Amino acid sequence: MKLLQINQPKLKQAIWGQRNNIANLLGVHPVSVSRKIHGKQSLTLDELNLLAQYLNQSTMNFIYEVEI
């Protein structure tokens, strides 16, 4: 079976220095953005899609498959 995982290092690098803008985009506090990027708080697919769109990238750039 395969699962999709968020490539947190790649996402973290892509939004570097934009935490406040991302927080405004997602409608959350900047601390929540940090928690989401570091995997301490869930990042929804809708949020990931918004981030990718904001960054002018495909959502697929930030996910990968893992075998379980």
All heavy atoms as TSV, in Angstrom:
chain	resi	resn	atom	element	x	y	z
A	1	MET	N	N	0.847	-1.181	0.000
A	1	MET	CA	C	0.000	0.000	0.000
A	1	MET	C	C	0.891	1.243	0.000
A	1	MET	O	O	1.960	1.250	0.582
A	1	MET	CB	C	-0.882	-0.006	1.254
A	1	MET	CG	C	-1.830	1.137	1.302
A	1	MET	SD	S	-3.240	0.760	2.324
A	1	MET	CE	C	-3.036	1.830	3.681
A	2	LYS	N	N	0.434	2.288	-0.660
A	2	LYS	CA	C	1.182	3.530	-0.739
A	2	LYS	C	C	0.419	4.655	-0.048
A	2	LYS	O	O	-0.796	4.706	-0.095
A	2	LYS	CB	C	1.434	3.903	-2.191
A	2	LYS	CG	C	2.329	2.945	-2.915
A	2	LYS	CD	C	2.574	3.391	-4.321
A	2	LYS	CE	C	3.470	2.388	-5.016
A	2	LYS	NZ	N	3.782	2.805	-6.379
A	3	LEU	N	N	1.178	5.521	0.581
A	3	LEU	CA	C	0.629	6.722	1.206
A	3	LEU	C	C	1.338	7.936	0.637
A	3	LEU	O	O	2.487	7.849	0.208
A	3	LEU	CB	C	0.846	6.701	2.720
A	3	LEU	CG	C	0.111	5.657	3.521
A	3	LEU	CD1	C	0.517	5.747	4.980
A	3	LEU	CD2	C	-1.387	5.836	3.401
A	4	LEU	N	N	0.659	9.064	0.665
A	4	LEU	CA	C	1.274	10.321	0.252
A	4	LEU	C	C	1.737	11.067	1.498
A	4	LEU	O	O	1.016	11.137	2.487
A	4	LEU	CB	C	0.286	11.181	-0.525
A	4	LEU	CG	C	-0.183	10.629	-1.858
A	4	LEU	CD1	C	-1.228	11.553	-2.465
A	4	LEU	CD2	C	0.976	10.437	-2.809
A	5	GLN	N	N	2.926	11.606	1.424
A	5	GLN	CA	C	3.504	12.394	2.511
A	5	GLN	C	C	3.873	13.773	1.975
A	5	GLN	O	O	4.222	13.923	0.805
A	5	GLN	CB	C	4.777	11.728	3.042
A	5	GLN	CG	C	4.553	10.388	3.696
A	5	GLN	CD	C	4.018	10.528	5.100
A	5	GLN	OE1	O	4.365	11.448	5.818
A	5	GLN	NE2	N	3.154	9.609	5.476
A	6	ILE	N	N	3.844	14.756	2.847
A	6	ILE	CA	C	4.280	16.097	2.468
A	6	ILE	C	C	5.797	16.159	2.609
A	6	ILE	O	O	6.354	15.738	3.612
A	6	ILE	CB	C	3.610	17.167	3.348
A	6	ILE	CG1	C	2.104	17.173	3.089
A	6	ILE	CG2	C	4.211	18.549	3.082
A	6	ILE	CD1	C	1.321	18.083	3.994
A	7	ASN	N	N	6.438	16.680	1.590
A	7	ASN	CA	C	7.873	16.880	1.624
A	7	ASN	C	C	8.130	18.173	2.401
A	7	ASN	O	O	8.223	19.263	1.832
A	7	ASN	CB	C	8.430	16.964	0.202
A	7	ASN	CG	C	9.927	17.011	0.165
A	7	ASN	OD1	O	10.571	17.471	1.099
A	7	ASN	ND2	N	10.490	16.545	-0.933
A	8	GLN	N	N	8.214	18.045	3.714
A	8	GLN	CA	C	8.320	19.219	4.577
A	8	GLN	C	C	9.577	20.053	4.333
A	8	GLN	O	O	9.488	21.282	4.302
A	8	GLN	CB	C	8.205	18.809	6.038
A	8	GLN	CG	C	6.813	18.319	6.356
A	8	GLN	CD	C	6.699	17.680	7.717
A	8	GLN	OE1	O	7.650	17.102	8.227
A	8	GLN	NE2	N	5.539	17.782	8.309
A	9	PRO	N	N	10.752	19.436	4.125
A	9	PRO	CA	C	11.928	20.280	3.853
A	9	PRO	C	C	11.771	21.123	2.583
A	9	PRO	O	O	12.150	22.296	2.557
A	9	PRO	CB	C	13.072	19.273	3.705
A	9	PRO	CG	C	12.628	18.077	4.473
A	9	PRO	CD	C	11.135	18.036	4.291
A	10	LYS	N	N	11.188	20.537	1.555
A	10	LYS	CA	C	10.996	21.273	0.297
A	10	LYS	C	C	9.982	22.403	0.476
A	10	LYS	O	O	10.186	23.509	-0.014
A	10	LYS	CB	C	10.543	20.311	-0.798
A	10	LYS	CG	C	10.565	20.903	-2.165
A	10	LYS	CD	C	10.343	19.859	-3.222
A	10	LYS	CE	C	10.494	20.450	-4.600
A	10	LYS	NZ	N	10.351	19.440	-5.635
A	11	LEU	N	N	8.903	22.120	1.185
A	11	LEU	CA	C	7.889	23.142	1.439
A	11	LEU	C	C	8.467	24.254	2.313
A	11	LEU	O	O	8.258	25.436	2.046
A	11	LEU	CB	C	6.662	22.513	2.101
A	11	LEU	CG	C	5.471	23.423	2.347
A	11	LEU	CD1	C	4.986	24.047	1.048
A	11	LEU	CD2	C	4.349	22.652	3.020
A	12	LYS	N	N	9.205	23.863	3.335
A	12	LYS	CA	C	9.833	24.835	4.234
A	12	LYS	C	C	10.762	25.765	3.457
A	12	LYS	O	O	10.749	26.976	3.655
A	12	LYS	CB	C	10.597	24.076	5.317
A	12	LYS	CG	C	11.169	24.911	6.401
A	12	LYS	CD	C	11.760	23.983	7.449
A	12	LYS	CE	C	12.796	24.643	8.291
A	12	LYS	NZ	N	13.400	23.738	9.257
A	13	GLN	N	N	11.539	25.203	2.565
A	13	GLN	CA	C	12.458	26.000	1.752
A	13	GLN	C	C	11.690	26.946	0.820
A	13	GLN	O	O	12.073	28.097	0.646
A	13	GLN	CB	C	13.353	25.089	0.933
A	13	GLN	CG	C	14.351	25.823	0.082
A	13	GLN	CD	C	15.209	24.882	-0.743
A	13	GLN	OE1	O	14.948	23.689	-0.821
A	13	GLN	NE2	N	16.228	25.414	-1.363
A	14	ALA	N	N	10.606	26.471	0.261
A	14	ALA	CA	C	9.830	27.275	-0.697
A	14	ALA	C	C	9.169	28.484	-0.046
A	14	ALA	O	O	8.995	29.517	-0.700
A	14	ALA	CB	C	8.781	26.401	-1.380
A	15	ILE	N	N	8.787	28.371	1.218
A	15	ILE	CA	C	8.098	29.489	1.860
A	15	ILE	C	C	9.011	30.295	2.780
A	15	ILE	O	O	8.553	31.196	3.474
A	15	ILE	CB	C	6.842	29.032	2.628
A	15	ILE	CG1	C	7.203	28.220	3.851
A	15	ILE	CG2	C	5.887	28.295	1.733
A	15	ILE	CD1	C	6.070	28.108	4.845
A	16	TRP	N	N	10.304	29.986	2.760
A	16	TRP	CA	C	11.260	30.676	3.626
A	16	TRP	C	C	11.089	32.198	3.531
A	16	TRP	O	O	11.045	32.767	2.453
A	16	TRP	CB	C	12.680	30.289	3.232
A	16	TRP	CG	C	13.710	30.921	4.116
A	16	TRP	CD1	C	14.492	31.990	3.810
A	16	TRP	CD2	C	14.050	30.529	5.433
A	16	TRP	NE1	N	15.313	32.282	4.860
A	16	TRP	CE2	C	15.059	31.405	5.882
A	16	TRP	CE3	C	13.609	29.528	6.281
A	16	TRP	CZ2	C	15.623	31.305	7.148
A	16	TRP	CZ3	C	14.172	29.425	7.535
A	16	TRP	CH2	C	15.159	30.301	7.952
A	17	GLY	N	N	10.942	32.840	4.693
A	17	GLY	CA	C	10.822	34.291	4.750
A	17	GLY	C	C	9.448	34.840	4.420
A	17	GLY	O	O	9.278	36.055	4.365
A	18	GLN	N	N	8.485	33.968	4.208
A	18	GLN	CA	C	7.138	34.410	3.827
A	18	GLN	C	C	6.077	33.974	4.828
A	18	GLN	O	O	4.898	33.898	4.496
A	18	GLN	CB	C	6.785	33.843	2.450
A	18	GLN	CG	C	7.739	34.268	1.361
A	18	GLN	CD	C	7.299	33.750	0.024
A	18	GLN	OE1	O	6.249	34.140	-0.480
A	18	GLN	NE2	N	8.075	32.848	-0.547
A	19	ARG	N	N	6.493	33.660	6.050
A	19	ARG	CA	C	5.567	33.108	7.037
A	19	ARG	C	C	4.352	34.003	7.259
A	19	ARG	O	O	3.226	33.514	7.332
A	19	ARG	CB	C	6.304	32.845	8.354
A	19	ARG	CG	C	5.459	32.083	9.346
A	19	ARG	CD	C	6.232	31.690	10.555
A	19	ARG	NE	N	6.613	32.874	11.307
A	19	ARG	CZ	C	7.100	32.837	12.522
A	19	ARG	NH1	N	7.319	31.702	13.123
A	19	ARG	NH2	N	7.415	33.953	13.155
A	20	ASN	N	N	4.535	35.308	7.360
A	20	ASN	CA	C	3.394	36.206	7.588
A	20	ASN	C	C	2.447	36.227	6.395
A	20	ASN	O	O	1.230	36.230	6.568
A	20	ASN	CB	C	3.872	37.619	7.921
A	20	ASN	CG	C	4.489	37.708	9.303
A	20	ASN	OD1	O	4.160	36.925	10.186
A	20	ASN	ND2	N	5.394	38.648	9.475
A	21	ASN	N	N	2.999	36.238	5.186
A	21	ASN	CA	C	2.151	36.200	3.981
A	21	ASN	C	C	1.368	34.894	3.912
A	21	ASN	O	O	0.182	34.889	3.565
A	21	ASN	CB	C	2.998	36.347	2.721
A	21	ASN	CG	C	3.620	37.712	2.581
A	21	ASN	OD1	O	3.180	38.670	3.211
A	21	ASN	ND2	N	4.655	37.810	1.777
A	22	ILE	N	N	2.034	33.790	4.229
A	22	ILE	CA	C	1.381	32.479	4.215
A	22	ILE	C	C	0.296	32.428	5.284
A	22	ILE	O	O	-0.792	31.900	5.055
A	22	ILE	CB	C	2.412	31.344	4.421
A	22	ILE	CG1	C	3.459	31.345	3.305
A	22	ILE	CG2	C	1.725	30.001	4.555
A	22	ILE	CD1	C	2.934	31.089	1.920
A	23	ALA	N	N	0.580	32.980	6.452
A	23	ALA	CA	C	-0.420	33.006	7.529
A	23	ALA	C	C	-1.667	33.764	7.082
A	23	ALA	O	O	-2.793	33.312	7.320
A	23	ALA	CB	C	0.174	33.634	8.788
A	24	ASN	N	N	-1.467	34.901	6.436
A	24	ASN	CA	C	-2.612	35.674	5.921
A	24	ASN	C	C	-3.378	34.888	4.872
A	24	ASN	O	O	-4.605	34.883	4.859
A	24	ASN	CB	C	-2.145	37.010	5.343
A	24	ASN	CG	C	-1.725	37.980	6.408
A	24	ASN	OD1	O	-2.185	37.925	7.540
A	24	ASN	ND2	N	-0.825	38.882	6.051
A	25	LEU	N	N	-2.653	34.216	4.001
A	25	LEU	CA	C	-3.272	33.408	2.948
A	25	LEU	C	C	-4.149	32.301	3.543
A	25	LEU	O	O	-5.271	32.071	3.104
A	25	LEU	CB	C	-2.192	32.793	2.061
A	25	LEU	CG	C	-2.654	31.835	0.969
A	25	LEU	CD1	C	-3.355	32.598	-0.138
A	25	LEU	CD2	C	-1.472	31.056	0.415
A	26	LEU	N	N	-3.621	31.622	4.558
A	26	LEU	CA	C	-4.337	30.503	5.172
A	26	LEU	C	C	-5.320	30.934	6.254
A	26	LEU	O	O	-6.127	30.129	6.716
A	26	LEU	CB	C	-3.340	29.504	5.767
A	26	LEU	CG	C	-2.362	28.848	4.800
A	26	LEU	CD1	C	-1.426	27.910	5.551
A	26	LEU	CD2	C	-3.097	28.104	3.690
A	27	GLY	N	N	-5.229	32.191	6.673
A	27	GLY	CA	C	-6.117	32.689	7.725
A	27	GLY	C	C	-5.775	32.130	9.092
A	27	GLY	O	O	-6.667	31.879	9.906
A	28	VAL	N	N	-4.470	31.946	9.333
A	28	VAL	CA	C	-4.014	31.416	10.623
A	28	VAL	C	C	-2.913	32.316	11.180
A	28	VAL	O	O	-2.402	33.197	10.491
A	28	VAL	CB	C	-3.485	29.965	10.492
A	28	VAL	CG1	C	-4.585	29.032	10.010
A	28	VAL	CG2	C	-2.275	29.886	9.588
A	29	HIS	N	N	-2.540	32.083	12.421
A	29	HIS	CA	C	-1.447	32.816	13.069
A	29	HIS	C	C	-0.115	32.326	12.496
A	29	HIS	O	O	0.015	31.146	12.157
A	29	HIS	CB	C	-1.507	32.555	14.578
A	29	HIS	CG	C	-0.651	33.480	15.357
A	29	HIS	ND1	N	0.682	33.251	15.560
A	29	HIS	CD2	C	-0.943	34.652	15.978
A	29	HIS	CE1	C	1.191	34.226	16.282
A	29	HIS	NE2	N	0.221	35.091	16.555
A	30	PRO	N	N	0.876	33.199	12.387
A	30	PRO	CA	C	2.192	32.775	11.868
A	30	PRO	C	C	2.802	31.596	12.625
A	30	PRO	O	O	3.487	30.770	12.017
A	30	PRO	CB	C	3.050	34.029	12.014
A	30	PRO	CG	C	2.075	35.161	11.913
A	30	PRO	CD	C	0.829	34.650	12.588
A	31	VAL	N	N	2.533	31.479	13.905
A	31	VAL	CA	C	3.039	30.332	14.666
A	31	VAL	C	C	2.413	29.037	14.150
A	31	VAL	O	O	3.077	28.001	14.068
A	31	VAL	CB	C	2.787	30.509	16.187
A	31	VAL	CG1	C	3.155	29.261	16.955
A	31	VAL	CG2	C	3.563	31.718	16.707
A	32	SER	N	N	1.156	29.096	13.764
A	32	SER	CA	C	0.490	27.915	13.203
A	32	SER	C	C	1.137	27.496	11.890
A	32	SER	O	O	1.238	26.301	11.600
A	32	SER	CB	C	-0.999	28.180	12.974
A	32	SER	OG	O	-1.671	28.317	14.198
A	33	VAL	N	N	1.583	28.460	11.113
A	33	VAL	CA	C	2.276	28.136	9.859
A	33	VAL	C	C	3.531	27.335	10.173
A	33	VAL	O	O	3.795	26.302	9.549
A	33	VAL	CB	C	2.625	29.412	9.056
A	33	VAL	CG1	C	3.505	29.077	7.864
A	33	VAL	CG2	C	1.360	30.116	8.607
A	34	SER	N	N	4.290	27.779	11.143
A	34	SER	CA	C	5.503	27.045	11.536
A	34	SER	C	C	5.172	25.631	11.986
A	34	SER	O	O	5.854	24.677	11.607
A	34	SER	CB	C	6.236	27.780	12.654
A	34	SER	OG	O	6.759	28.993	12.192
A	35	ARG	N	N	4.135	25.494	12.774
A	35	ARG	CA	C	3.733	24.165	13.252
A	35	ARG	C	C	3.317	23.262	12.090
A	35	ARG	O	O	3.640	22.077	12.076
A	35	ARG	CB	C	2.598	24.291	14.251
A	35	ARG	CG	C	3.020	24.874	15.563
A	35	ARG	CD	C	1.860	24.936	16.526
A	35	ARG	NE	N	2.270	25.581	17.755
A	35	ARG	CZ	C	1.492	26.358	18.476
A	35	ARG	NH1	N	0.246	26.575	18.104
A	35	ARG	NH2	N	1.952	26.911	19.583
A	36	LYS	N	N	2.610	23.821	11.136
A	36	LYS	CA	C	2.169	23.035	9.981
A	36	LYS	C	C	3.358	22.610	9.117
A	36	LYS	O	O	3.436	21.478	8.663
A	36	LYS	CB	C	1.165	23.836	9.140
A	36	LYS	CG	C	-0.192	23.994	9.809
A	36	LYS	CD	C	-1.092	24.913	9.008
A	36	LYS	CE	C	-2.429	25.112	9.678
A	36	LYS	NZ	N	-3.306	23.963	9.587
A	37	ILE	N	N	4.286	23.506	8.903
A	37	ILE	CA	C	5.439	23.214	8.060
A	37	ILE	C	C	6.371	22.199	8.714
A	37	ILE	O	O	6.987	21.382	8.038
A	37	ILE	CB	C	6.199	24.519	7.725
A	37	ILE	CG1	C	5.302	25.481	6.968
A	37	ILE	CG2	C	7.471	24.231	6.929
A	37	ILE	CD1	C	4.600	24.909	5.753
A	38	HIS	N	N	6.449	22.211	10.027
A	38	HIS	CA	C	7.310	21.270	10.747
A	38	HIS	C	C	6.599	19.964	11.108
A	38	HIS	O	O	7.178	19.099	11.754
A	38	HIS	CB	C	7.876	21.926	11.998
A	38	HIS	CG	C	8.880	22.983	11.698
A	38	HIS	ND1	N	8.546	24.324	11.581
A	38	HIS	CD2	C	10.197	22.914	11.432
A	38	HIS	CE1	C	9.624	25.010	11.286
A	38	HIS	NE2	N	10.642	24.183	11.185
A	39	GLY	N	N	5.332	19.825	10.698
A	39	GLY	CA	C	4.609	18.581	10.924
A	39	GLY	C	C	4.047	18.413	12.317
A	39	GLY	O	O	3.589	17.329	12.683
A	40	LYS	N	N	4.034	19.470	13.105
A	40	LYS	CA	C	3.498	19.393	14.466
A	40	LYS	C	C	1.992	19.644	14.492
A	40	LYS	O	O	1.333	19.386	15.479
A	40	LYS	CB	C	4.219	20.382	15.368
A	40	LYS	CG	C	5.680	20.045	15.537
A	40	LYS	CD	C	6.404	21.059	16.368
A	40	LYS	CE	C	7.875	20.669	16.443
A	40	LYS	NZ	N	8.663	21.696	17.105
A	41	GLN	N	N	1.477	20.183	13.403
A	41	GLN	CA	C	0.047	20.441	13.231
A	41	GLN	C	C	-0.304	20.024	11.807
A	41	GLN	O	O	0.498	20.198	10.882
A	41	GLN	CB	C	-0.222	21.931	13.451
A	41	GLN	CG	C	-1.663	22.317	13.530
A	41	GLN	CD	C	-1.816	23.805	13.876
A	41	GLN	OE1	O	-0.883	24.464	14.305
A	41	GLN	NE2	N	-3.006	24.313	13.666
A	42	SER	N	N	-1.473	19.473	11.623
A	42	SER	CA	C	-1.871	18.980	10.301
A	42	SER	C	C	-1.990	20.101	9.284
A	42	SER	O	O	-2.481	21.187	9.587
A	42	SER	CB	C	-3.214	18.260	10.385
A	42	SER	OG	O	-3.114	17.118	11.180
A	43	LEU	N	N	-1.534	19.795	8.079
A	43	LEU	CA	C	-1.692	20.677	6.928
A	43	LEU	C	C	-2.691	19.982	6.012
A	43	LEU	O	O	-2.448	18.860	5.566
A	43	LEU	CB	C	-0.350	20.874	6.225
A	43	LEU	CG	C	-0.311	21.788	5.012
A	43	LEU	CD1	C	-0.592	23.233	5.437
A	43	LEU	CD2	C	1.036	21.713	4.334
A	44	THR	N	N	-3.812	20.628	5.742
A	44	THR	CA	C	-4.833	19.997	4.915
A	44	THR	C	C	-4.455	20.059	3.441
A	44	THR	O	O	-3.602	20.862	3.034
A	44	THR	CB	C	-6.206	20.678	5.102
A	44	THR	OG1	O	-6.146	21.991	4.540
A	44	THR	CG2	C	-6.623	20.724	6.564
A	45	LEU	N	N	-5.100	19.246	2.663
A	45	LEU	CA	C	-4.877	19.257	1.220
A	45	LEU	C	C	-5.281	20.611	0.635
A	45	LEU	O	O	-4.592	21.144	-0.240
A	45	LEU	CB	C	-5.646	18.119	0.546
A	45	LEU	CG	C	-5.448	17.957	-0.945
A	45	LEU	CD1	C	-3.967	17.805	-1.294
A	45	LEU	CD2	C	-6.231	16.780	-1.463
A	46	ASP	N	N	-6.356	21.171	1.115
A	46	ASP	CA	C	-6.776	22.492	0.651
A	46	ASP	C	C	-5.706	23.546	0.942
A	46	ASP	O	O	-5.407	24.395	0.101
A	46	ASP	CB	C	-8.098	22.919	1.290
A	46	ASP	CG	C	-9.291	22.167	0.743
A	46	ASP	OD1	O	-9.201	21.626	-0.378
A	46	ASP	OD2	O	-10.322	22.124	1.438
A	47	GLU	N	N	-5.110	23.469	2.136
A	47	GLU	CA	C	-4.046	24.412	2.488
A	47	GLU	C	C	-2.820	24.202	1.608
A	47	GLU	O	O	-2.206	25.168	1.146
A	47	GLU	CB	C	-3.667	24.260	3.964
A	47	GLU	CG	C	-4.743	24.747	4.913
A	47	GLU	CD	C	-4.476	24.399	6.357
A	47	GLU	OE1	O	-3.816	23.366	6.640
A	47	GLU	OE2	O	-4.946	25.163	7.235
A	48	LEU	N	N	-2.468	22.946	1.373
A	48	LEU	CA	C	-1.327	22.656	0.513
A	48	LEU	C	C	-1.574	23.149	-0.907
A	48	LEU	O	O	-0.682	23.719	-1.540
A	48	LEU	CB	C	-1.023	21.152	0.521
A	48	LEU	CG	C	0.227	20.720	-0.232
A	48	LEU	CD1	C	1.477	21.407	0.321
A	48	LEU	CD2	C	0.376	19.210	-0.185
A	49	ASN	N	N	-2.789	22.971	-1.403
A	49	ASN	CA	C	-3.140	23.486	-2.729
A	49	ASN	C	C	-3.021	25.010	-2.788
A	49	ASN	O	O	-2.513	25.560	-3.764
A	49	ASN	CB	C	-4.543	23.056	-3.128
A	49	ASN	CG	C	-4.630	21.611	-3.535
A	49	ASN	OD1	O	-3.689	21.048	-4.071
A	49	ASN	ND2	N	-5.763	20.986	-3.266
A	50	LEU	N	N	-3.488	25.700	-1.747
A	50	LEU	CA	C	-3.369	27.162	-1.693
A	50	LEU	C	C	-1.909	27.600	-1.695
A	50	LEU	O	O	-1.533	28.546	-2.391
A	50	LEU	CB	C	-4.052	27.706	-0.432
A	50	LEU	CG	C	-5.533	27.991	-0.498
A	50	LEU	CD1	C	-6.063	28.366	0.888
A	50	LEU	CD2	C	-5.827	29.110	-1.475
A	51	LEU	N	N	-1.097	26.909	-0.897
A	51	LEU	CA	C	0.330	27.231	-0.841
A	51	LEU	C	C	0.990	27.050	-2.200
A	51	LEU	O	O	1.748	27.906	-2.651
A	51	LEU	CB	C	1.041	26.356	0.190
A	51	LEU	CG	C	0.783	26.678	1.653
A	51	LEU	CD1	C	1.395	25.615	2.541
A	51	LEU	CD2	C	1.336	28.041	1.989
A	52	ALA	N	N	0.711	25.933	-2.835
A	52	ALA	CA	C	1.299	25.664	-4.147
A	52	ALA	C	C	0.872	26.723	-5.159
A	52	ALA	O	O	1.695	27.207	-5.944
A	52	ALA	CB	C	0.907	24.271	-4.618
A	53	GLN	N	N	-0.391	27.076	-5.140
A	53	GLN	CA	C	-0.888	28.099	-6.051
A	53	GLN	C	C	-0.202	29.441	-5.776
A	53	GLN	O	O	0.231	30.125	-6.706
A	53	GLN	CB	C	-2.402	28.237	-5.907
A	53	GLN	CG	C	-3.032	29.201	-6.875
A	53	GLN	CD	C	-4.537	29.258	-6.718
A	53	GLN	OE1	O	-5.096	28.800	-5.723
A	53	GLN	NE2	N	-5.203	29.835	-7.693
A	54	TYR	N	N	-0.082	29.806	-4.520
A	54	TYR	CA	C	0.586	31.042	-4.127
A	54	TYR	C	C	2.034	31.066	-4.626
A	54	TYR	O	O	2.546	32.091	-5.054
A	54	TYR	CB	C	0.531	31.195	-2.605
A	54	TYR	CG	C	1.350	32.322	-2.056
A	54	TYR	CD1	C	0.884	33.639	-2.100
A	54	TYR	CD2	C	2.599	32.091	-1.491
A	54	TYR	CE1	C	1.641	34.687	-1.595
A	54	TYR	CE2	C	3.360	33.133	-0.984
A	54	TYR	CZ	C	2.877	34.424	-1.033
A	54	TYR	OH	O	3.636	35.462	-0.533
A	55	LEU	N	N	2.692	29.896	-4.567
A	55	LEU	CA	C	4.090	29.771	-4.969
A	55	LEU	C	C	4.259	29.510	-6.476
A	55	LEU	O	O	5.376	29.323	-6.945
A	55	LEU	CB	C	4.756	28.645	-4.176
A	55	LEU	CG	C	4.821	28.855	-2.659
A	55	LEU	CD1	C	5.181	27.562	-1.962
A	55	LEU	CD2	C	5.788	29.969	-2.319
A	56	ASN	N	N	3.136	29.477	-7.200
A	56	ASN	CA	C	3.143	29.187	-8.643
A	56	ASN	C	C	3.820	27.848	-8.950
A	56	ASN	O	O	4.625	27.734	-9.877
A	56	ASN	CB	C	3.813	30.321	-9.435
A	56	ASN	CG	C	3.031	31.605	-9.380
A	56	ASN	OD1	O	1.815	31.600	-9.488
A	56	ASN	ND2	N	3.719	32.697	-9.182
A	57	GLN	N	N	3.483	26.850	-8.145
A	57	GLN	CA	C	4.028	25.511	-8.325
A	57	GLN	C	C	2.893	24.496	-8.265
A	57	GLN	O	O	1.801	24.788	-7.798
A	57	GLN	CB	C	5.059	25.199	-7.244
A	57	GLN	CG	C	6.277	26.084	-7.305
A	57	GLN	CD	C	7.380	25.595	-6.403
A	57	GLN	OE1	O	7.580	24.392	-6.266
A	57	GLN	NE2	N	8.077	26.512	-5.774
A	58	SER	N	N	3.202	23.301	-8.703
A	58	SER	CA	C	2.243	22.212	-8.616
A	58	SER	C	C	2.239	21.648	-7.195
A	58	SER	O	O	3.293	21.553	-6.565
A	58	SER	CB	C	2.643	21.102	-9.599
A	58	SER	OG	O	1.896	19.937	-9.351
A	59	THR	N	N	1.079	21.278	-6.731
A	59	THR	CA	C	0.980	20.620	-5.423
A	59	THR	C	C	1.851	19.369	-5.392
A	59	THR	O	O	2.447	19.040	-4.370
A	59	THR	CB	C	-0.497	20.261	-5.121
A	59	THR	OG1	O	-1.275	21.454	-5.155
A	59	THR	CG2	C	-0.645	19.611	-3.759
A	60	MET	N	N	1.969	18.706	-6.522
A	60	MET	CA	C	2.763	17.476	-6.607
A	60	MET	C	C	4.239	17.712	-6.294
A	60	MET	O	O	4.945	16.777	-5.940
A	60	MET	CB	C	2.613	16.842	-7.990
A	60	MET	CG	C	1.186	16.395	-8.302
A	60	MET	SD	S	0.528	15.207	-7.116
A	60	MET	CE	C	1.523	13.792	-7.515
A	61	ASN	N	N	4.712	18.940	-6.404
A	61	ASN	CA	C	6.097	19.252	-6.056
A	61	ASN	C	C	6.367	19.081	-4.562
A	61	ASN	O	O	7.524	18.998	-4.161
A	61	ASN	CB	C	6.458	20.689	-6.454
A	61	ASN	CG	C	6.573	20.859	-7.939
A	61	ASN	OD1	O	6.757	19.914	-8.685
A	61	ASN	ND2	N	6.454	22.092	-8.390
A	62	PHE	N	N	5.317	19.068	-3.762
A	62	PHE	CA	C	5.475	19.043	-2.319
A	62	PHE	C	C	5.009	17.750	-1.666
A	62	PHE	O	O	4.886	17.677	-0.452
A	62	PHE	CB	C	4.743	20.237	-1.696
A	62	PHE	CG	C	5.245	21.550	-2.208
A	62	PHE	CD1	C	4.477	22.324	-3.059
A	62	PHE	CD2	C	6.507	22.012	-1.868
A	62	PHE	CE1	C	4.945	23.532	-3.553
A	62	PHE	CE2	C	6.984	23.223	-2.352
A	62	PHE	CZ	C	6.199	23.977	-3.193
A	63	ILE	N	N	4.734	16.734	-2.475
A	63	ILE	CA	C	4.330	15.451	-1.909
A	63	ILE	C	C	5.132	14.319	-2.549
A	63	ILE	O	O	5.697	14.476	-3.626
A	63	ILE	CB	C	2.818	15.178	-2.063
A	63	ILE	CG1	C	2.394	15.225	-3.520
A	63	ILE	CG2	C	2.009	16.153	-1.234
A	63	ILE	CD1	C	0.944	14.874	-3.722
A	64	TYR	N	N	5.192	13.199	-1.842
A	64	TYR	CA	C	5.855	12.017	-2.351
A	64	TYR	C	C	5.145	10.781	-1.805
A	64	TYR	O	O	4.411	10.856	-0.823
A	64	TYR	CB	C	7.353	12.003	-2.005
A	64	TYR	CG	C	7.638	11.968	-0.519
A	64	TYR	CD1	C	7.890	10.762	0.130
A	64	TYR	CD2	C	7.673	13.136	0.236
A	64	TYR	CE1	C	8.144	10.721	1.485
A	64	TYR	CE2	C	7.929	13.106	1.583
A	64	TYR	CZ	C	8.182	11.897	2.202
A	64	TYR	OH	O	8.430	11.873	3.550
A	65	GLU	N	N	5.359	9.655	-2.463
A	65	GLU	CA	C	4.740	8.397	-2.059
A	65	GLU	C	C	5.681	7.595	-1.163
A	65	GLU	O	O	6.895	7.611	-1.384
A	65	GLU	CB	C	4.428	7.523	-3.267
A	65	GLU	CG	C	3.283	7.998	-4.097
A	65	GLU	CD	C	2.992	7.036	-5.251
A	65	GLU	OE1	O	3.864	6.237	-5.624
A	65	GLU	OE2	O	1.862	7.108	-5.739
A	66	VAL	N	N	5.094	6.910	-0.194
A	66	VAL	CA	C	5.863	5.987	0.635
A	66	VAL	C	C	5.120	4.654	0.659
A	66	VAL	O	O	3.892	4.604	0.646
A	66	VAL	CB	C	6.084	6.496	2.067
A	66	VAL	CG1	C	6.976	7.696	2.088
A	66	VAL	CG2	C	4.760	6.833	2.750
A	67	GLU	N	N	5.871	3.580	0.652
A	67	GLU	CA	C	5.304	2.236	0.782
A	67	GLU	C	C	5.130	1.911	2.262
A	67	GLU	O	O	6.007	2.200	3.062
A	67	GLU	CB	C	6.244	1.197	0.158
A	67	GLU	CG	C	6.268	1.186	-1.339
A	67	GLU	CD	C	5.097	0.460	-1.971
A	67	GLU	OE1	O	4.464	-0.371	-1.291
A	67	GLU	OE2	O	4.828	0.751	-3.140
A	68	ILE	N	N	4.005	1.312	2.592
A	68	ILE	CA	C	3.838	0.845	3.974
A	68	ILE	C	C	3.517	-0.625	3.976
A	68	ILE	O	O	3.137	-1.200	2.995
A	68	ILE	CB	C	2.755	1.630	4.744
A	68	ILE	CG1	C	1.388	1.500	4.077
A	68	ILE	CG2	C	3.143	3.088	4.842
A	68	ILE	CD1	C	0.282	1.915	4.976
